[in-house]
Amino acid sequence: MMPITLSRLTLALACTGALAGCVSMAPRYVQPDAPVPASLATRGSAAATAEVATLDWRQVFLDPRLQQVIATALDNNRDLRVAVLNIDKARAQYRIQRADLFPSISVSASENAARTGAATLISGQAAVNRAYTAEVGISSWELDLFGRIRSLKNEALETYLATAQTQRSTRMSLVAQVATDWLAVAANTQLLALAQQTLASQRESLRLTEYQHDQGIVSGLDLAQLQTSVESARADVATYTTQLAQSRNALTLVVGAPVGEALLPDAAAFESGVALAPLPSRLESSVLLQRPDVLYAEHTLKAANADIGAARAAFFPTLSLTAAAGRSSSALSDLFDSGNRTWSFVPSISVPIFRAGALKAELDVARIQKNVTVAEYEQAIQTAFSEVADALAERDQLDERLAAQRALVDATQRSYTLADARYRNGVDSYLDALDSQRSLYTAQQTLISLRLTEASNRVTLYKVLGGGADATAGDATPGAMR
């Protein structure tokens, strides 16, 4: 037989490798239909064509202090760090799986030395035998004739892409959470200031009423009612002081770094902090398909589709190759002489014959898992649609609620002013003035809470439409579009 040279062996391996991956057993991927209406009706203008999700986050969050707090969170939040590291891990796992498509080539060199004792040799003299070898070889390279390894590679790729969407979803949620917590600090600051103002006013009234009671001008009932109101205001001050501290702690936690006093909101934060992005009169549901959580579900579905291909390929024979070419000699100086060439070629084939139904069960598991991921993908779309619909439904009535609440505050303010004047002029008892003051206090508290709800709705609407998924601390100046 004619010796096989290294070049011929390489050519044979290359031709064999060219056959690998020519067949894929994975079913053709078809994107499921979205189980939601085609569009959502809004109260926007037909001329407003800006897509909320594509707006740079600095176009939505306008307050410079809020922008700086969000940028700090994007640099320091631990959940976001974990999400980024998970992407790096998934990318490395994909590269490991992809490497199985190619042969693993290694170079080895060895020396074998053995001494034989004199008593065992005819010559009666001890001898040392040496052997030197040098090889370049391929170890157990599986030819991917039926696409098993390629399907596993595709599954690892889709898992990596799904992990990337998880990171985008974390980024989107982080931006919205920071803005929401920052606005909560603004609301609690205003509520505390209102409670302190009310307490100071009632303490002054209590001082005057105590004097009048001592003079026999007012009854003990009026004094007791006012003392009750003062203690209630004191309790509110303590409550809102606690809420403000807790909201600041929550903001610090989500940012991942201390937030200085200069970056905290003031009374005008609700009006100037968050812009309401323009909406078209009909919002197409297809925009929801670009939300990170929906894309994550789709990549997971594609990964499950690839798993079916790997499970199908397991029914077919597995062909592996082990080959090596090199040199062998008893003397190092003769190792590369022409007569010392060596080679080996060891193909092996494994054919599944009896696995007690394990292969069929594995294929069933892969198919069932795909059906599960189809349902999860459809559920992700339905959840996205529901979140957007809920935010729009709340948006529809917020302006009306705010207008009504402002009118209520104005009315109760006039009522309190008149009642207080009548009391000071001796027309009515202080009980009427006290009731009017309590009504005004409650209306003012409700207005602050409602303003927080309205501003938070703007944040929520931006988030549920997929905005902020690609936000970075070093984004371009306001006005840039992604």
N, C-alpha and C positions, 0 to 999 in steps of 0.2 A: 504494500500500500504506500502511496506517495505521502510523505509527511505533510501535515497541514501547517502552513506558515501562519505567523501572527496576523499578517494582513488578511489572509483568507478567513481566519477565525473572526476577525473584526467585521469583515464584510458579511459573514453569515449571521452574526449577532445583529448587525444593523438591519438586514433584510427581515429577520425575525421580529425585531422590535417595531418595524414599520407596520406589521400586522396588528400590533397591540392598539387597543382603543378604537378600532374601526367599527365596533359594534357597541351600541348602548341598549341596555335592557330597560332603562327607565321610561315610563310612559311620557308622552308629550304633555308638557305643562299647559294648562288652559286656566286663565284667570277666572275665578268664579264671578258670577254677576253680583252686583251690590244689592243686598236685600233691603233697600231704602228708596224712598221717592227720589225722582231725578233732581229736584231742586227744593230750596226752602224759600218761602216768601219772607221778605224783610220790609221794613219801613224806610229803606234807603232810597236814593235817587237813581234813576236809570242812567244818569250821566256820571255817576260815581263808579269808576271802573277799577280803582286801585284794589288789588287783592291784599287783604289784611295780612295773610300769612307771609307775604313777600316783603312787607315793610321792615326796614331796619328797626331794631328795638329802640333806638334813640329817637325815631320818629314818633313812637307811641308814648314813651316815657320821657317827658320833656323837662322835668325839673332837674337842674344840674346836680343837685345833691343826690337825688334818686339814681341818676345815671352813674354817679361815682360809687354808690353803694352796690348797684348791680355789677359794675365792673370788678369791684373787690370780691364779690361773691363768685364770679366766674373764674377768678384766680385762686380762690382759697377754699371753696366748698369741698368737703371731703367726699360726699356722694358723687360729685362730678369727677373727682380724682379717681375714685374706684371705677367709675364707668369708663374713663379713658384707659386705665390700666387693663380693664377687661377686654377692650378692643385690641390692645397690644398682645394680650394672651391669646385671643381668638385668631389673630393674624399669624402668630407663631405656630399654632396648632394647624392652621390651614397649610402653612409651608411644609410642616412635617408630613401631612397627608399627601400633599402634591409631590413630594420627593419620592414616594413609592412608585410613581409612574416611570421613573428612570432607574437604570441599573446603578448599583453601588459598587464603585471601582476602588480597589485598594491595592497598595504595593506592600510587599512583605519581603524581608531578607532574613536569613537565619544561618547559624553555624551550629553543627552538631559534632561534638568532640567526645570520643570514648577511648578509654585505655584498656587494653586487654593484657591480663597477667601473663608472665612468662610460662607458667606451668600449663597453660591451655594452648600454647602454640607449639607447632612442630619445631620451629627454629629455636625454641628455648629462650627467646628474648622477648621482653615486653614490647608492645607496640601501641602507638596512639593513632587512631583513625579519625579523620576529619572529613566533613561533608559541608559544602556551601550551596545554598540555593537563593535565588532571587526570582520573584514572581509578580506579575500583574494579573489580578483576577477579578471576576464578577461572582458575587456570592448570592445564591438563591434569589435571582431576579424573576419575579412572577410576570409572565407575559399577559397583558390585560386584554386577552382576546374577546372577552364578553362584557367588557366595560365595568367590571366590579370595582376596580381601584378608581377608575375615573368617576364612577357614581359616588364613591366615598369622598373623593376630592371635591366634587360638586356640593356634596352635603356639608363638608367643612367650610367651603366658600360661602354658602348661604348662611351658615351659622355665624360666620365672621361678619357678614353684612347685616344680619339681624342684631348682632351685638353693637354694631355701629349705630343702628337706629335706636337702640336702648340708650346709648350715650346722647343722641340728639333729643330723645324724649326727656332725659334727665335735665339737659340744658334748658329745654323749653319750660319744664316745670319749675326749675330753679329761678328763672327770670320772673315768672309769674308769682312764685311764692315770696320772693324778696319784695316785689312791688306791693303785694297784699299785706305783708307784715309791716312794711314801711307806712302804708296807709293806716293800718291798725294803730300804730304809734301816734299818728296824727289825730285819729279819732279819740283815743284815750287821753291824749294831751288836752284836747278841747273839752272832753267830758270832765276831766279833773279841774280845769280852769273854771268851768261853769259851776261845778259843785263848790269850789272854794269861794267863788263870787257870791253864790246863794247863801253859803254859811256865814260869810262876813256880813251880808245884808241882814240876815235873820238875827245874828248876834247883836247887831246895832238896835234892831227892833226890840229884841229881848231886853236890852239894857234900859231902853226907854219905857217899855211896858212894866218892868220891875219897879221903876221909879213911880209910874202912874198907879201901880197896885199899892205901893206903900202910901200913896196919897189918897187912896180910896176911889180913884177915878175909874179903874178897870177892874173887872171881876177876876176872881181866882181861876175861873174856867178859861178866860182869854190867856192868862199867863201860862196855864198848864198846856194849852194847845200850842202856844208858841214854843214852849220848852220842848215839846214833843217834836215839833218841826225842826228845831235846832239840832237835836240829837240825831234825827234822821239825816240831816245834811252832813253832820259829822261822820256818820256811818258811810255815806256816799263818798265823802272825801277819802276815807280809808280804803274803801273798795276800789275806787278809780286809781288811787296811788298804787295799789297792788297790781291792778290790771295794766297800768302803764309800765311798771317794772317788768312784769311778765312779758309784755309785748316787746319791750326792748331786748329782753333775754332771748326771745324767740328770733328776733331779727339778727342778733349777734350769732346765734347758733347756725342759722341758715346761711349767713354771709361767711362764716368760718373765720372771722376776725373781728376785733372790737370796732364798733361804729361810733365815731366821735360825736360830740354834741353838735358840732357845726354841720353835720350831715343829716341830722334829724329834721323831720318836717315841722312847718309852722302852720298857722291857721289857714293859710291860702293853699295848702297842699292839694286839697280836693279839687279846686278849680284849675290849677295850673300844672299839676303833677302828671296827669295821664290824659292823653288826647284820645278822643273817640275816632277811630279810623273810619273812613267812608266806606259804606257798603252799597253794593248794587241792589236794585229793587228785587232781583231774583238771584239767589246764590246757588250755583250749581253744586250738587252733592259730590260731583267728581273731585272737587278740591279736597275733600276729606281723604281721598286715597293717598295723598301726599303727607298725611300726618305720620309722625314717626312710629306711633303705636300700630297704625294700620300697615305701614311698610314692614315693621317687625313681624307682624303676623303673616304677611305675604312671603317674606324670606323664610320663615319657619315652615310654611306650606311647601315652598320649593325644596327645602331640605328634606322634608318627609317624602316628597316625590322622588328625589334622588335615592333615598333609602330603599324604595321599592326596586329600583334598578339593581342595587347591590344584592338585595335578597333574591331577585330572580337569577342573577348571574351565579349565585352560589349553587344552583342546580347543575351547572355545567362543569366540565373538567377544568382543573387548574394545572397549567404548564409552567414549570419553573426551570431556570437554567443556572448552572454553576459552571464556570469556565475559568481557566487560568493558562497563562503562557509565561515561560521564563527560562532560567538557566540553572544548571546543576553541575557541580564538579567537586572532586575530592581535594582540589587545590584552588586556593583563591586566585592565583595567578592565571589559571586556565578557565575561570568561570565563564568568560565571554568568548571562548573559542567556538568555532562554527559547529563542532560536533556535540556541543553540550546543551542544545536547545531542548526544552521540555514543554509539554502542553497537556491539558486535560479538558474534557468536555463532558459534562454530566447533566443531560436533560432528565427531568422527572415529571411525571404526570400523575395527578390524583383525581380519581373519578368517584364521586359520591354514589354509593350503591344502596346502603341501608343506614338510615339515621333515625329510625323509629319515629318518623314524622316531624323531626325537628326543623328541617328546612321548610316544609310546608307551613309549619307553625310560625316560623320567623317571617315568611312572606305574608301570612295573615296579619301578624302584628304590624308589619310595615304598612299594609293597606288600611288597617283600622286606624293606625296613627295618622295617616293622611286624611282620613275622614274626620278625625278629631280636629286636625289643624284647619280643615276647611270650615268646620263649625266655628272654631276660634277666630278665623279670619272674618267670617260673616258677623260674628258677635262684635269684633273690634270696630267694624264699619257701623253697626247699629249703635254701639256705644258712642262713637264719635258724632253720629247724626243726632242722637238724643241730647248730648251735651251742648251742641250748637243750638238745637231747637230750644232747649231750656234757657240758654243765655239770651237768645233773641226774644223769647216770650217775656222774660223779665225786663228786657230792654224796652219793650213796647210800652210798658206802663210806668216806667220809672220817672219820666219827665212829668207825667200827670201827678204822680204821688208826691214828687218834690214840690211842685207848684201848690198842691193842696196843703202840704205840711207847712210851707212858708206862710201861706195865708192864715193857717191856724195859729202859728206863732205870733203873727201880727195881731190877730184878733184877741188872743189871750193876753198879749202885752197891753193892749188898750183896756181890756177888762181889769187887769191888775192895777193899771195906773188910776183908773176911775175908782176902784174899790179902795185903794190906799188913800186917795184924796178924801173920800167920804169918811173913812175911819179917822183921819187926822182932823177932820172938821166936826167930828162927833156925831155924824149922821148914822153910821153903822158901827157894829162891833168889829173887833179885829178879826173875828172868825171869817167874815166874808172876804176881807183882804187876804187872809192866810190861804183860804181855798183858791183864790185867784192866782196867788203866787205859786202854789203847788201845781196848778194847771199849766201855768207858763213854764215852770221848771220841767215838767214832764214833756211838754211840747218841744222845748228846746233840746232835750235829750233825744227825743225821737228824731228830730231833724238832723242832728249830728250822725246818728246811726244810719239814717236813710241816705245821707250824703256819702257815708262810707260804703253802703251797699251799691250806690250808683257808680262810684269810682272803681270798686272791686269788680263790678260787672264789665266795665271797660277792659280791665285786665283779663278777666275770664274769657271774654269774647276773643281777644287777641290770642290767648293760649289755645282755646278749643279749636280754632281754625288753623292751628299749626304754627303760629308765629313764635319767633325766638328760638327755634330749634337749632339754628346755626349761629347763635349769638356768641360773640367773643369779646373779651375786655377791650381789645384794640380795634373795634369796629370803626368804619369810616365815619366822617362827620354827618350830622343830620341831613337828610335829603337823599342819601345814597340808597339805591335799591339793590336788593340781593338777587 
